[in-house]
Amino acid sequence: MTLPEPRKALSGMPRYVPGARGDGGPPPIKLSSNENPFDPLPSVVDTISRAAASVNRYPDMFSGDLTEALARRYGLKEDRVVVGAGSVSVLGHVLQAFAGEGDEVVYAWRSFEAYPILVRLSGATPVEIPLLECGCHELDGMADAVTDRTKVVFLCSPNNPTGLPITTKEIKSFLKRVPDRVLVVVDEAYIEFNRDPLVLDSVALLARHPNLLVARTFSKAYGLAGLRIGYALGNPEIVAAIRVCVTPFSVSGIAQAAALASLEAEAELFARVETIVGERGRVLGEVRGQGWCIPQTQGNFFWIGALDEAAALAGCLKSEVPPILVRPFAGEGVRVTIGSPQENDRMTAALAAYPSRF
Ligand SMILES: *Cc1c(COP(=O)(O)O)cnc(C)c1O
């Protein structure tokens, strides 16, 4: 029997590796998915419970109330906002709308592991430009890599997994170098954790750069990873094309309500972000004091360039009781999420006891 064959693009496709989960023993310390360590706000949980009462109905297909609230928050018109089921979905829709067979999509590497998967799924060819030694994007190299076939460039700021942001000046000069017909997507999943003063609000660049799209998410700073909701801001025509590709009703009513409630509770949520940023400073100070060489991260995570020892280091942390789960990238390094103060204490103690340093 001959089975239906999937598209060629799927063969040899890299797989998204979700952050490790516990395996039934003592509950692990999960520092492997860059999640927010705080429980959801009671007000948000309340909203979610209330929204649960109408799940027999389809949600608002265009997330109208949330779109309006986001537009108001950013001082933009609603036709510049597109909401999707997590910003990963939005990025996928961007590629569906703008890239296909024969096209190229440029991004830095190592960066967010969803990029190569989404690009290959779209049928386009990934063009990966290695990060600089510091863990920064090599923006000159990325601009040089733009050809007539290039349709989209992804910039990840701060970069997952190294944590380095791209400064506003760098984004501006990149936009100057790249032709207007190329869509430049700045993926700012962690922007709320940034404290680098050279990184200004990218949304302000939209007015002058119609080929710029800014992608953000409720998954990290707003603590809604499990509900799947994110969005992009950009030129109305670009946004309209992306909206065509959004799977109908993929953003649940519960997610829309929770995101709205989270925008209303933003001050409270950003106070938590401040706590995480404070913990990041404390953890980095401690770990560097132990002799580890850690890039100046602006995300809720940090990077250990452990190279060939990445898997061993992650394995060693996992063997702690309770297990400490981090995200190894074999042969490259280990990404560690900033957790609660207690979790961070366990993690720094385990790193202190590790026999080598990177
Ligand atoms: C976590 C993350 C996202 C957001 O994912 P969601 O689909 O919104 O949960 C996007 N980009 C990067 C680089 C990320 O690390």
The ligand as an ORCA input file, in Angstrom:
! r2SCAN-3c Opt
* xyz 0 1
  C       8.835     32.364     23.566
  C       9.159     33.007     22.281
  C       8.152     33.465     21.437
  C       6.726     33.464     21.837
  O       6.088     32.337     21.674
  P       4.510     32.267     21.850
  O       4.109     31.492     20.649
  O       3.945     33.632     21.839
  O       4.327     31.541     23.138
  C       8.492     34.103     20.261
  N       9.772     34.300     19.943
  C      10.762     33.905     20.735
  C      12.154     34.212     20.359
  C      10.486     33.226     21.914
  O      11.488     32.797     22.678
*
